[in-house]
C-alpha cells in the first residue's frame, strides 16, 4: 500500500476552469480546499487550492502557434485555442496577482505548458510538474520552505486520452507525511478510468 495519507484533488475540466483574464471581466473559478489532516502536527493546517489555467503557455509558444495557424502550418496548439486563448503581459500580471491573493500553501494546477511557464506564474513557490506529451501538463506549486518531494507521474488506466496524475509528498519520511494526487480528466477519460478500476 501507499504510506501516508492521500488527498486527491480531482480537477475535472467540466467543473473547475479558469477563463483567460480579460481585464478581470471574466471570472476565474477556483476550488479551495482547507485540509485539517490528522497526519499533521496538532494545530497545523495547510491551505490548498486547485486551479485550471486553461492552456497557459509561454508567450513564445503562443506567438509561434498563432503565426503557424495563420500560415496554414502545423501548430503546437490547436488553432482554435491559439486564436481564442490569448494572454498579454497585463493578463499574466493579473494571474500572478491572483496567486498572491490565494495565499495558498499548495496549489494543484492544470493545463500549463512546462515547468518554466509554471515558475513564471507561481513566484515564491517550488514546482512539481508532469512531463507528458502535449501542452497541458499538471502539477503542484508548493510554498518555498514547505518540505516536499516530487514523485513520478502516475498513469491512470489504459485510456489514451487519460492524462497522468501528478503526485507530491509533503513532509516526506516523517510522521506527518502527506501524499497529494492531482488529476485533470474530461468526462470521457474519467469514465474509462472508472471502467479500468471495476
Order of alpha helices (4+ residues) and beta strands (2+ residues): beta-beta-beta-alpha-alpha-alpha-beta-alpha-beta-beta-beta-beta-beta-alpha
